[in-house]
C-alpha cells in the first residue's frame, strides 16, 4: 500500500512529457507514453488492491500523507491519500477501465491532428480523478474535482476548429461550474461550523455538532448536492451531458460513462454521515434521481445520434444511482456505479468502432445491416445493451440495478420504486431500438471492420466484465458504508427481482413488436399530432435548453449590453477620448513648413504678451 502515490504519479509524468513535447513526437511514441503511464498506474493500483485485501490495514483504512498543504489559523489540510473499501473500488474502476479506454483510443485516434495532445489531456484527467477519489479531505477532493472539470472542457472541445465543439465544451464547463460554486459554499459552511474539512473527522464531529435536520447541516448537504448534480448531470444541471458527445468517442467512454460523471455519486457516498443528519436532503437526492432517469429515458427513445442515445442512457443510469443513495442503498449505488462503468464503456467504445467503420457517420437511421460486417461491435452492443437493460441472470446490470429497486421497495419508497420500474421498461425499449436500427434491417452504408489488438482487446475484456462475471466483483464496502435496510430480504426480495426481470423482458418484447416487421402502428403513432409533439419534446430533452436560454442566457446578455451603456462607464471613457482628440489636434500642427512654424511662434509670443499685459 506504500505504492499508493504511484497511481497518480505515473499519469502526471505522462502528462508532463506529452505536454512539453509540443506534438513533435511520433504517434507510436505518444501512444507508448500515454497508454503506458496508465498501464503502470493500473499495475500499481492492482498491487495496492491486492495488498489491501491480503493485509487489511488497522481500522479498515490506510492513510498516506504526502505533505502539508497549508496552515492558516488552525486550518491545516494535507495532501494525504485515504484508502478504504470505497476508494479501492473507485481506484480499480478509474485505472482499470481507464487503461482499456486509453488502449482503444490509441487505435481510434490514429491519424488525428493533436494525437499527443489528446493523451496529455487524458493522462491529466486520470491523475485528477485519482486525486478526487483518494483525497482524505474535501479540499483535496475539490482540487481533483476542478481538475476533471478542466480536462472535461479540454477534451470535449478537442476538435476546437469546429465552433460547435467549442460551444459544447464551454456549455459543459459553465453548467458544471454552477454546481461547483454550490459545492464550494458547502465546504465553507462545514469549515466554519465544524472547523475541519478532513472527511473522517467530519463524519465523527458532525453528529456532535448538529442535531438531525439542523439548519446548517441541511444547507451544507444541499450545497453538496448542488455540486453532485452538476458533475453527474442530474436535474436541473443535466443539459451539458448530451452536447458533450462532441468530443472524441473515447472521451465519451472515459469521462461521460466510467469516471467523471460518477463523481457526484462518490461524493454523496463518501460524506454519507452528513446526509444521514439531513434526511430531507437525502430524500431529495432520491427524487432527483427518479425524475432524471425518467426524463432521460424518454429522451433516449427518439434520438438518432448513436452517441446521444448512450449519453441519455448514462444520465438515466446515474439517476438510478442517485435513487439508490436517496433510499439508503449505499452499497447498491456503488455496485451499480462499478457495473455501469463496465457495460457503458463497452457500449461507447463499440459505438466508436461503428462510427469509424461507417466513415464517421453517427446517425443510426443511416446505418442498418451491420451485424455481419462488424461482428465484434455487434457482440459488444448485444452484451452491453443486455447489461444496460438488466436482462436477468447473465448480465452484470441485472444484479446491480435489481438490488437498487429492491432497496427502494424495502425502504417503503413506493413511488421511487415505481419510477425505477418504468425507467427499466424504457431502457429495454431504447436499447433494442438502438441495436436493431444500427445492426439489423436494410444496409444503408458501407462499413469496414476494425482490427488490431488495441481495438479488439478492450472490447473483449469489457464484454466479459459486462456479464455476470463482472457482478462477481463485489465492492468491499462492509464497514465503510451503512448497511442497507433491505439486507437479506427473503421471498419478498425474490418477488421484486422476478418482477424487475419481467419488466425488462417485456420491454424488449414490446420494442420488438414495434420495430420488427410491419411498422404501421409505430409510424401512425409517430405521425399523429400527439406523437409529433412528444417526439419533438423528447428529442430536445424536454426543452430545458430553450428554457434556460430564456431564463438565464438572454437576460444575462441583455444586462451585459445595458452595462455597456452605463453613464459612469461612459463618463470615465471621456478621459481617453479627450486625450486621443488632443493628440490628433496637436499632431496636425506638425506640418514640416518653416513659414507655418514661424507664424506659430509669432502668434504664441503675441498671445503670451497679451496675457502678461492683462
VMD Tcl script that draws the C-alpha trace (Angstrom):
set ca {
  {0.00 0.00 0.00}
  {3.04 2.25 0.24}
  {2.90 2.40 -3.58}
  {-0.39 4.27 -3.49}
  {1.17 7.58 -4.58}
  {2.43 5.92 -7.78}
  {-1.14 5.52 -9.02}
  {-1.33 9.25 -9.83}
  {2.40 9.93 -10.23}
  {2.67 7.90 -13.45}
  {-0.19 9.75 -15.21}
  {1.28 13.09 -14.08}
  {4.64 12.13 -15.56}
  {2.94 11.06 -18.79}
  {1.05 14.36 -18.95}
  {4.24 16.38 -18.37}
  {6.21 14.55 -21.07}
  {3.43 14.80 -23.65}
  {2.54 18.40 -22.83}
  {6.12 19.61 -23.25}
  {6.74 17.52 -26.37}
  {4.64 20.12 -28.27}
  {3.44 17.41 -30.65}
  {6.89 16.74 -32.10}
  {6.92 13.04 -31.22}
  {5.60 10.30 -33.47}
  {2.23 8.71 -32.85}
  {3.88 5.50 -31.65}
  {5.97 7.37 -29.08}
  {2.98 9.40 -27.89}
  {0.83 6.27 -27.60}
  {3.56 4.42 -25.71}
  {3.83 7.20 -23.15}
  {0.10 7.97 -22.97}
  {-1.09 4.38 -22.68}
  {2.00 3.15 -20.83}
  {1.61 5.66 -18.00}
  {-1.96 4.48 -17.38}
  {-0.83 0.84 -17.61}
  {1.76 1.49 -14.90}
  {-0.89 3.27 -12.84}
  {-3.23 0.28 -13.24}
  {-0.45 -2.13 -12.22}
  {0.32 -0.01 -9.15}
  {-3.39 0.02 -8.32}
  {-3.58 -3.76 -8.69}
  {-0.65 -4.18 -6.27}
  {-2.26 -1.79 -3.79}
  {-5.66 -3.51 -4.02}
  {-4.17 -6.98 -3.60}
  {-2.15 -5.81 -0.60}
  {-5.25 -4.15 0.86}
  {-7.14 -7.45 0.72}
  {-4.20 -9.63 1.80}
  {-3.13 -7.39 4.68}
  {-6.13 -5.30 5.74}
  {-5.00 -2.11 7.49}
  {-5.93 -1.45 11.08}
  {-9.38 0.09 11.25}
  {-10.06 -0.86 7.64}
  {-8.35 2.23 6.19}
  {-4.83 3.28 5.21}
  {-3.66 6.90 5.13}
  {-0.58 8.05 3.21}
  {0.39 11.64 3.99}
  {2.42 13.25 1.22}
  {2.98 16.77 2.57}
  {1.37 19.59 4.49}
  {-0.67 21.73 2.11}
  {-1.29 24.84 4.21}
  {-1.66 26.01 7.80}
  {-3.90 29.03 8.33}
  {-5.28 29.84 11.78}
  {-5.69 26.22 12.81}
  {-6.90 25.11 9.38}
  {-4.30 22.54 8.28}
  {-5.38 20.47 5.27}
  {-2.84 18.00 3.91}
  {-2.09 16.30 0.64}
  {-2.97 12.88 2.03}
  {-4.38 9.76 0.38}
  {-7.12 7.73 2.08}
  {-7.65 4.11 1.10}
  {-10.66 2.11 2.26}
  {-13.18 -0.19 0.59}
  {-14.89 2.69 -1.24}
  {-11.72 4.28 -2.60}
  {-10.37 0.81 -3.50}
  {-13.46 0.29 -5.68}
  {-13.08 3.66 -7.36}
  {-9.33 3.15 -7.79}
  {-9.92 -0.12 -9.65}
  {-12.60 1.42 -11.88}
  {-10.65 4.57 -12.75}
  {-7.33 2.90 -13.56}
  {-8.64 -0.44 -14.86}
  {-11.37 0.80 -17.17}
  {-9.28 3.89 -17.90}
  {-6.42 1.73 -19.19}
  {-8.61 -0.16 -21.67}
  {-10.14 3.08 -22.90}
  {-6.66 4.54 -23.43}
  {-5.60 1.41 -25.30}
  {-8.65 1.65 -27.56}
  {-8.02 5.38 -28.07}
  {-4.51 4.65 -29.35}
  {-6.24 2.88 -32.27}
  {-9.23 5.19 -32.63}
  {-7.26 8.46 -32.70}
  {-4.64 7.36 -35.27}
  {-4.18 9.98 -37.95}
  {-5.93 12.71 -35.97}
  {-4.26 16.09 -35.51}
  {-3.24 16.61 -31.89}
  {-2.59 12.92 -31.15}
  {-0.10 13.61 -28.34}
  {-2.25 16.49 -27.04}
  {-5.14 14.05 -26.66}
  {-3.15 11.71 -24.44}
  {-1.73 14.61 -22.45}
  {-5.28 15.67 -21.58}
  {-6.46 12.14 -20.74}
  {-3.40 11.48 -18.55}
  {-4.08 14.67 -16.62}
  {-7.70 13.64 -16.31}
  {-6.81 10.27 -14.76}
  {-4.47 11.96 -12.28}
  {-7.17 14.48 -11.31}
  {-9.77 11.73 -10.91}
  {-7.42 9.83 -8.61}
  {-6.95 12.98 -6.51}
  {-10.74 13.14 -6.26}
  {-11.29 9.56 -5.11}
  {-8.21 9.22 -2.89}
  {-8.21 12.62 -1.16}
  {-8.67 12.32 2.60}
  {-10.16 15.81 2.93}
  {-12.78 17.72 0.99}
  {-10.34 20.44 -0.09}
  {-8.05 17.90 -1.76}
  {-11.14 16.22 -3.24}
  {-12.26 19.62 -4.57}
  {-8.83 20.12 -6.15}
  {-9.31 16.89 -8.15}
  {-12.97 17.84 -8.75}
  {-11.92 21.03 -10.53}
  {-9.12 19.19 -12.33}
  {-11.51 16.77 -14.00}
  {-13.74 19.73 -14.89}
  {-10.84 21.41 -16.66}
  {-9.89 18.21 -18.50}
  {-13.52 17.69 -19.48}
  {-13.55 21.14 -21.09}
  {-10.30 20.43 -22.96}
  {-11.40 17.02 -24.21}
  {-14.96 17.93 -25.21}
  {-13.54 20.80 -27.23}
  {-10.66 18.71 -28.60}
  {-11.76 19.37 -32.18}
  {-11.64 23.10 -31.49}
  {-11.65 24.11 -35.17}
  {-15.40 23.36 -35.18}
  {-17.21 26.18 -33.39}
  {-19.98 23.82 -32.22}
  {-17.46 21.70 -30.35}
  {-16.09 24.78 -28.61}
  {-19.62 25.80 -27.64}
  {-20.32 22.31 -26.24}
  {-17.12 22.45 -24.18}
  {-17.98 25.91 -22.88}
  {-21.50 24.78 -22.02}
  {-20.20 21.79 -20.05}
  {-17.69 23.99 -18.23}
  {-20.21 26.68 -17.27}
  {-23.04 24.34 -16.22}
  {-20.76 22.18 -14.07}
  {-19.18 25.35 -12.61}
  {-22.64 26.34 -11.34}
  {-22.71 23.13 -9.33}
  {-19.11 23.62 -8.24}
  {-19.91 27.05 -6.76}
  {-22.67 25.49 -4.68}
  {-20.25 22.81 -3.54}
  {-17.75 25.49 -2.52}
  {-20.49 27.10 -0.38}
  {-20.98 23.73 1.31}
  {-17.26 23.47 2.05}
  {-17.26 26.98 3.55}
  {-20.19 26.10 5.81}
  {-18.55 22.89 7.02}
  {-15.17 24.55 7.56}
  {-16.72 27.37 9.62}
  {-19.19 25.26 11.58}
  {-17.05 22.17 12.24}
  {-13.56 23.64 11.87}
  {-12.19 20.97 9.54}
  {-12.61 19.53 6.06}
  {-10.97 16.21 6.89}
  {-13.63 13.72 5.82}
  {-13.23 11.24 8.66}
  {-13.17 13.99 11.26}
  {-16.29 15.50 9.71}
  {-18.12 12.19 9.96}
  {-17.13 11.92 13.64}
  {-17.72 15.53 14.70}
  {-20.88 16.30 12.69}
  {-23.23 14.20 14.90}
  {-21.79 16.00 17.94}
  {-22.15 19.44 16.36}
  {-25.50 19.14 14.58}
  {-28.86 17.71 15.52}
  {-30.80 15.87 12.84}
  {-32.36 18.39 10.49}
  {-30.26 21.32 11.82}
  {-30.31 24.34 9.50}
  {-26.55 24.45 8.90}
  {-26.17 20.75 8.09}
  {-29.21 21.00 5.83}
  {-27.69 23.93 3.95}
  {-24.27 22.24 3.76}
  {-25.64 18.99 2.35}
  {-27.94 20.84 -0.03}
  {-24.90 22.70 -1.37}
  {-23.01 19.42 -1.76}
  {-25.97 18.04 -3.70}
  {-25.68 21.06 -5.99}
  {-22.12 20.05 -6.82}
  {-23.10 16.43 -7.24}
  {-25.98 17.08 -9.66}
  {-23.74 19.31 -11.76}
  {-20.95 16.78 -12.13}
  {-23.27 13.77 -12.50}
  {-25.65 15.51 -14.95}
  {-28.82 15.26 -12.86}
  {-31.80 17.60 -12.85}
  {-31.64 20.55 -13.10}
  {-28.00 20.69 -14.31}
  {-28.18 17.82 -16.80}
  {-28.16 19.79 -20.05}
  {-24.42 19.60 -20.70}
  {-24.01 15.83 -20.97}
  {-25.63 15.18 -24.36}
  {-23.75 18.06 -26.02}
  {-20.52 16.72 -24.53}
  {-20.67 13.96 -27.14}
  {-18.95 16.47 -29.44}
  {-15.63 15.17 -28.13}
  {-13.85 12.05 -29.50}
  {-15.69 8.82 -28.69}
  {-13.02 7.52 -26.25}
  {-13.56 10.74 -24.31}
  {-17.24 9.86 -24.00}
  {-16.28 6.45 -22.68}
  {-13.67 7.78 -20.26}
  {-15.30 10.89 -18.85}
  {-19.01 10.63 -19.51}
  {-19.58 6.95 -18.75}
  {-16.97 5.39 -16.49}
  {-15.42 8.05 -14.28}
  {-16.14 11.79 -14.09}
  {-19.93 11.66 -14.12}
  {-19.86 9.24 -11.20}
  {-18.02 11.80 -9.06}
  {-21.31 13.14 -7.68}
  {-22.37 9.66 -6.60}
  {-18.99 9.13 -4.97}
  {-19.19 12.49 -3.14}
  {-22.55 11.71 -1.54}
  {-21.48 8.18 -0.61}
  {-18.19 9.42 0.85}
  {-19.96 12.03 3.01}
  {-22.89 9.74 3.87}
  {-22.68 10.59 7.59}
  {-23.54 14.21 6.83}
  {-26.55 13.24 4.73}
  {-27.87 10.94 7.44}
  {-28.19 14.08 9.59}
  {-30.26 15.72 6.82}
  {-32.90 13.09 5.88}
  {-34.97 15.56 3.86}
  {-31.98 16.34 1.62}
  {-31.25 12.63 1.26}
  {-34.84 12.03 0.18}
  {-34.46 14.91 -2.29}
  {-31.48 13.08 -3.79}
  {-33.73 10.07 -4.45}
  {-36.42 12.25 -6.05}
  {-33.85 13.96 -8.29}
  {-32.58 10.55 -9.39}
  {-36.07 9.23 -10.15}
  {-37.07 12.30 -12.19}
  {-33.79 12.27 -14.09}
  {-33.95 8.60 -15.03}
  {-37.48 9.03 -16.40}
  {-36.69 12.24 -18.26}
  {-33.52 10.82 -19.79}
  {-35.21 7.52 -20.66}
  {-37.90 9.31 -22.66}
  {-35.28 11.48 -24.42}
  {-33.26 8.40 -25.42}
  {-36.30 6.89 -27.17}
  {-36.20 9.36 -30.07}
  {-32.53 10.28 -30.52}
  {-30.92 9.47 -33.87}
  {-27.26 10.05 -32.97}
  {-25.74 6.81 -31.67}
  {-23.70 8.62 -29.03}
  {-26.57 10.80 -27.82}
  {-28.67 7.70 -27.17}
  {-25.87 6.39 -24.98}
  {-25.46 9.81 -23.36}
  {-29.08 9.89 -22.23}
  {-28.80 6.28 -21.07}
  {-25.82 7.36 -18.94}
  {-27.92 10.14 -17.46}
  {-30.66 7.63 -16.71}
  {-28.34 5.11 -15.05}
  {-26.81 7.87 -12.92}
  {-30.40 8.62 -11.91}
  {-30.65 5.04 -10.60}
  {-27.52 5.62 -8.52}
  {-28.97 8.82 -7.04}
  {-32.22 6.98 -6.36}
  {-30.24 4.31 -4.52}
  {-28.44 6.91 -2.41}
  {-31.74 8.60 -1.61}
  {-33.29 5.41 -0.22}
  {-30.17 4.49 1.75}
  {-28.99 1.74 -0.60}
  {-25.36 2.85 -0.35}
  {-23.81 -0.47 -1.35}
  {-26.18 -0.87 -4.29}
  {-25.35 2.61 -5.63}
  {-21.60 1.88 -5.68}
  {-22.16 -1.61 -7.05}
  {-24.17 -0.18 -9.95}
  {-21.53 2.52 -10.43}
  {-18.96 -0.24 -11.00}
  {-21.03 -2.45 -13.31}
  {-22.22 0.61 -15.24}
  {-18.59 1.57 -15.86}
  {-18.04 -1.86 -17.45}
  {-21.00 -2.03 -19.81}
  {-21.24 1.68 -20.67}
  {-17.54 1.91 -21.51}
  {-18.10 -1.17 -23.69}
  {-21.03 0.46 -25.49}
  {-19.21 3.72 -26.09}
  {-16.07 2.02 -27.40}
  {-18.18 -0.22 -29.63}
  {-20.01 2.86 -30.92}
  {-16.61 4.33 -31.76}
  {-15.80 1.21 -33.74}
  {-19.10 1.57 -35.62}
  {-18.55 5.29 -36.26}
  {-15.11 4.73 -37.78}
  {-16.34 1.72 -39.74}
  {-19.11 3.87 -41.24}
  {-16.74 6.73 -42.14}
  {-17.68 8.93 -39.14}
  {-21.41 8.50 -39.65}
  {-23.30 8.74 -36.31}
  {-26.94 8.74 -37.45}
  {-28.41 5.31 -36.71}
  {-31.12 5.89 -39.33}
  {-28.35 5.85 -41.96}
  {-26.80 2.60 -40.77}
  {-28.51 -0.80 -40.62}
  {-27.41 -4.31 -41.59}
  {-24.01 -4.07 -39.89}
  {-24.13 -7.23 -37.78}
  {-22.33 -9.37 -40.35}
  {-19.76 -6.74 -41.25}
  {-18.92 -5.76 -37.65}
  {-19.29 -8.95 -35.58}
  {-17.24 -7.79 -32.58}
  {-19.01 -4.44 -32.36}
  {-22.34 -6.24 -32.71}
  {-21.49 -8.67 -29.91}
  {-20.40 -5.72 -27.77}
  {-23.71 -3.96 -28.33}
  {-25.76 -7.08 -27.65}
  {-23.98 -7.90 -24.40}
  {-23.52 -4.29 -23.28}
  {-27.10 -3.47 -24.23}
  {-28.37 -6.52 -22.33}
  {-26.49 -5.33 -19.25}
  {-27.90 -1.82 -19.72}
  {-31.43 -3.23 -19.94}
  {-30.67 -5.51 -16.93}
  {-31.73 -8.72 -18.65}
  {-31.81 -11.43 -15.99}
  {-29.12 -13.79 -14.73}
  {-26.46 -13.41 -17.44}
  {-25.71 -9.67 -17.27}
  {-23.91 -7.54 -14.69}
  {-26.56 -4.83 -14.86}
  {-29.25 -7.25 -13.69}
  {-27.61 -7.79 -10.31}
  {-26.82 -4.17 -9.56}
  {-29.99 -2.50 -10.87}
  {-32.33 -5.02 -9.27}
  {-30.56 -4.53 -5.95}
  {-31.36 -0.82 -6.21}
  {-35.03 -1.47 -6.98}
  {-35.31 -3.98 -4.15}
  {-33.84 -1.48 -1.69}
  {-36.30 1.16 -2.90}
  {-39.16 -1.26 -2.34}
  {-37.91 -2.48 1.04}
  {-37.40 1.05 2.35}
  {-41.03 1.93 1.67}
  {-40.41 4.40 -1.17}
  {-43.19 3.11 -3.39}
  {-43.17 5.99 -5.88}
  {-39.41 5.78 -6.36}
  {-39.68 2.03 -6.85}
  {-42.40 2.51 -9.47}
  {-40.30 5.17 -11.22}
  {-37.42 2.70 -11.32}
  {-39.62 0.04 -12.92}
  {-40.87 2.47 -15.57}
  {-37.27 3.51 -16.22}
  {-36.27 -0.14 -16.66}
  {-39.08 -0.62 -19.21}
  {-37.96 2.47 -21.16}
  {-34.34 1.30 -21.06}
  {-35.24 -2.00 -22.71}
  {-37.15 -0.19 -25.46}
  {-34.49 2.37 -26.42}
  {-31.68 -0.19 -26.14}
  {-33.47 -2.58 -28.50}
  {-34.22 0.30 -30.88}
  {-30.57 1.34 -30.89}
  {-29.26 -2.14 -31.64}
  {-31.92 -3.02 -34.19}
  {-31.65 0.18 -36.23}
  {-27.85 0.06 -36.18}
  {-27.20 -3.60 -36.92}
  {-30.35 -5.05 -38.49}
  {-32.64 -4.23 -41.36}
  {-31.53 -2.87 -44.71}
  {-27.88 -1.84 -45.04}
  {-27.64 1.87 -45.86}
  {-23.87 2.41 -45.73}
  {-20.62 0.63 -46.46}
  {-18.55 -0.40 -43.45}
  {-15.13 -1.86 -42.80}
  {-14.33 -3.87 -39.70}
  {-11.75 -2.63 -37.19}
  {-8.77 -4.81 -36.42}
  {-5.72 -4.96 -34.20}
  {-5.05 -5.73 -30.55}
  {-5.70 -2.16 -29.42}
  {-9.17 -2.37 -30.97}
  {-10.20 -5.90 -30.02}
  {-8.67 -6.45 -26.55}
  {-10.56 -3.66 -24.71}
  {-13.85 -4.76 -26.26}
  {-13.20 -8.40 -25.39}
  {-12.32 -7.70 -21.75}
  {-15.26 -5.35 -21.25}
  {-17.62 -7.91 -22.84}
  {-16.61 -10.40 -20.15}
  {-16.94 -7.84 -17.35}
  {-20.41 -6.85 -18.60}
  {-21.70 -10.38 -17.99}
  {-22.35 -11.98 -14.60}
  {-18.57 -12.25 -14.26}
  {-18.41 -8.51 -13.61}
  {-21.11 -8.86 -10.94}
  {-18.88 -11.32 -9.07}
  {-16.50 -8.42 -8.36}
  {-18.43 -7.01 -5.43}
  {-17.12 -3.76 -3.88}
  {-15.57 -4.34 -0.41}
  {-17.84 -1.84 1.35}
  {-18.57 -3.69 4.59}
  {-17.95 -1.33 7.49}
  {-17.38 1.62 5.14}
  {-20.99 2.48 4.32}
  {-24.11 1.88 6.44}
  {-25.85 -1.44 5.93}
  {-28.89 -1.22 3.68}
  {-32.36 -1.71 5.11}
  {-33.24 -4.40 2.60}
  {-30.40 -6.76 3.52}
  {-31.42 -10.45 3.23}
  {-34.95 -9.83 2.00}
  {-36.08 -13.45 1.51}
  {-39.23 -14.20 -0.51}
  {-40.15 -10.52 -0.92}
  {-36.78 -9.81 -2.50}
  {-37.19 -12.76 -4.85}
  {-40.61 -11.44 -5.92}
  {-39.19 -7.98 -6.65}
  {-36.28 -9.46 -8.63}
  {-38.68 -11.56 -10.71}
  {-40.87 -8.51 -11.29}
  {-37.87 -6.42 -12.42}
  {-36.71 -9.20 -14.74}
  {-40.21 -9.49 -16.19}
  {-40.37 -5.73 -16.80}
  {-37.02 -5.77 -18.62}
  {-38.05 -8.72 -20.80}
  {-41.48 -7.20 -21.52}
  {-39.72 -4.02 -22.63}
  {-37.64 -5.99 -25.15}
  {-40.73 -7.83 -26.43}
  {-42.68 -4.59 -26.75}
  {-39.81 -2.97 -28.65}
  {-39.54 -5.98 -30.94}
  {-43.24 -5.70 -31.77}
  {-42.76 -2.01 -32.56}
  {-39.64 -2.19 -34.72}
  {-39.59 -5.61 -36.36}
  {-41.75 -6.31 -39.38}
  {-44.75 -4.14 -40.17}
  {-44.21 -0.76 -38.50}
  {-47.53 0.82 -39.48}
  {-48.66 1.23 -35.87}
  {-45.40 2.89 -34.91}
  {-45.48 5.14 -37.99}
  {-49.09 6.12 -37.37}
  {-48.28 6.94 -33.75}
  {-45.19 8.92 -34.72}
  {-47.08 10.96 -37.34}
  {-50.09 11.70 -35.15}
  {-50.37 15.13 -33.57}
  {-49.63 13.79 -30.10}
  {-46.76 11.67 -31.42}
  {-45.11 14.60 -33.21}
  {-45.46 16.78 -30.12}
  {-43.95 14.16 -27.80}
  {-41.18 13.32 -30.25}
  {-40.18 16.96 -30.59}
  {-40.33 17.46 -26.82}
  {-38.28 14.34 -26.07}
  {-35.83 14.99 -28.90}
  {-35.00 18.32 -27.27}
  {-34.80 16.60 -23.85}
  {-37.96 18.30 -22.55}
  {-36.86 21.74 -23.75}
  {-34.51 22.56 -20.88}
  {-32.02 24.25 -23.21}
  {-34.69 26.60 -24.55}
  {-35.97 27.28 -21.05}
  {-32.50 28.11 -19.70}
  {-31.80 30.23 -22.78}
  {-34.83 32.38 -21.98}
  {-34.36 32.42 -18.21}
  {-30.61 32.90 -17.97}
  {-28.69 33.35 -21.23}
  {-30.74 36.08 -22.91}
  {-31.28 38.12 -19.69}
  {-27.54 37.87 -18.97}
  {-26.65 39.11 -22.46}
  {-29.22 41.91 -22.15}
  {-27.72 43.00 -18.81}
  {-24.25 42.98 -20.37}
  {-25.50 45.16 -23.21}
  {-27.11 47.61 -20.78}
  {-23.97 47.75 -18.66}
  {-22.05 48.65 -21.80}
  {-24.13 51.86 -21.92}
  {-23.59 52.66 -18.25}
  {-23.24 56.50 -17.79}
  {-20.42 56.17 -15.27}
  {-18.55 53.95 -17.68}
  {-19.24 56.43 -20.46}
  {-18.01 59.32 -18.27}
  {-14.77 57.54 -17.42}
  {-14.39 56.81 -21.11}
  {-14.26 60.59 -21.78}
  {-10.72 60.78 -20.38}
  {-9.08 58.55 -23.03}
  {-11.30 60.12 -25.72}
  {-10.16 63.65 -24.76}
  {-6.53 62.56 -24.68}
  {-6.89 60.91 -28.06}
  {-8.65 64.03 -29.51}
  {-5.97 66.35 -28.13}
  {-3.28 64.17 -29.65}
  {-4.96 64.29 -33.08}
  {-5.38 68.07 -32.85}
  {-1.76 68.71 -31.88}
  {-0.38 66.26 -34.42}
  {-1.96 68.32 -37.21}
  {0.34 71.24 -36.28}
  {3.35 69.14 -37.30}
  {3.27 70.21 -40.99}
  {7.01 70.46 -41.79}
  {6.50 74.03 -43.22}
  {9.01 76.66 -41.89}
  {6.63 79.57 -42.51}
  {3.92 77.80 -40.52}
  {6.30 77.24 -37.60}
  {7.47 80.92 -37.69}
  {3.87 82.11 -37.74}
  {3.04 79.80 -34.85}
  {5.95 81.15 -32.80}
  {4.95 84.73 -33.51}
  {1.34 84.03 -32.70}
  {2.35 82.33 -29.46}
  {4.55 85.26 -28.49}
  {1.70 87.74 -29.11}
  {-0.64 85.57 -27.02}
  {1.81 85.43 -24.12}
  {2.41 89.22 -24.23}
  {-1.33 89.79 -24.21}
  {-1.73 87.54 -21.19}
  {1.10 89.31 -19.36}
  {-0.37 92.77 -20.05}
  {-3.79 91.70 -18.89}
}
mol new
graphics top color blue
foreach p $ca { graphics top sphere $p radius 0.5 }
foreach p [lrange $ca 0 end-1] q [lrange $ca 1 end] { graphics top cylinder $p $q radius 0.2 }
display resetview
